[in-house]
Amino acid sequence: MAGAKIRVCSWNIYNDIWHSVNDKVENKTHAYFRSISRLNFIQEMLLDGRFDIMCLQEVDHITITGLKKQSVNHKMTLVTSQQNFLESRRNNCCIMFRDNFKLVAKKDFNLNNSVSTHLTNYAYENLYHIEDAFIKELRARNSTATMILLELTSRKAFLGICNCHIHWNPSYADVKLFHTYFIVKEFCQFVHTTLVGWYSFIPLLLIGDFNSTPLLKIQGGPENTTLSGVYELITTGNLSKKHPHHPAQLRKNKDFQNYPDLNIDPFKSVFKEVNGSEPMFTNKTSKFSGCIDFIFYKELIPISAESIPRNLGKNEILPNSNFPSDHVILMSEFFLV
């Protein structure tokens, strides 16, 4: 089959500084040494030539400094957010790519601007109005994304990549939904405006930690057959205001009936397409085990999809002495034609 094979990975490396602030367990010295151990792991497992594109989430400033040095040594380019230092220190989405690609354009997702752009018509002058309270929550719950457009120089082929990390709290499913909606909308618009007239044919990768399982979970109960709001929106391109994760349902207030159904360009999941299902888990701790990380794509031909570590025992959790994050690494191969 004609085309260039590209190998892609996604990994939430688990930011110690961020979690130590929340959990009050570790100090910055411990965080420093754990960041170094993750750099060594990346050096051994990821930078040996097996990947053309690497998307990393929850990258702290210590790790970024090390990655800058490693990327030069391994003929890769590191792309990080240009937002203020404190934000990038806590939770940065980084993309690394090999020198057979050329960076054409880059965009950092700005949550505040995005809320203003997409929800201007739903805000009121009264700051205590319930809809304005929701908009304030959208601004307060952090989600990040880095978007780039690459050119494979040997084939003059373009590839758009969005690496994102969606807000974590399961109590705010509608916030996660709207953050995802904003990010995908702006990603597609970014590619469209950069390559006017080409957008419909540009291969895209939407990658990251979405902090949503494929299926909707009832609080305190088992999964059912209904797709979660985030997963349904991405894979079908539509989400009705009747869905349980839409604020029209979740907020239980008639004012949110004014909020629209959500529509985006749909993506496919490489694990679902290649293996028939998503992984049983991509995050496995003593408190939670489930699939919340994904590699979505369009206008690419999927070849393979697998994760590291493989064959974790039923009672094994992450991180452990052999693996330094609570998230597995997702790996996939595609034909870029």
Secondary structure, 3 states (H helix, E strand, C coil): CCCEEEEEEEEECCCHHHHHHHHCCCCHHHHHHHHHHHHHHHHHHCCCCCCCEEEEEEECHHHHHHHHHHHHHCCEEEECCCCCHHHHHHCEEEEEEECCEEEEEEEECCHHHHHHHHHHHHCCCCCCCHHHHHHHHHHHCCCEEEEEEEEECCCCEEEEEEEEECCCCHHHHHHHHHHHHHHHHHHHHHHHHHCCCCHHHCCEEEEEECCCCCEEECCCCCEEEEECHHHHHHHHCEECCCCCCCHHHHCCCHHHHHCCCEECCCCEEHHHHHHCCCCCCCEECCCCEECCEEEEEECCEEEEEEEECCCCCCCCCCCECCECCCECEEEEEEEEC
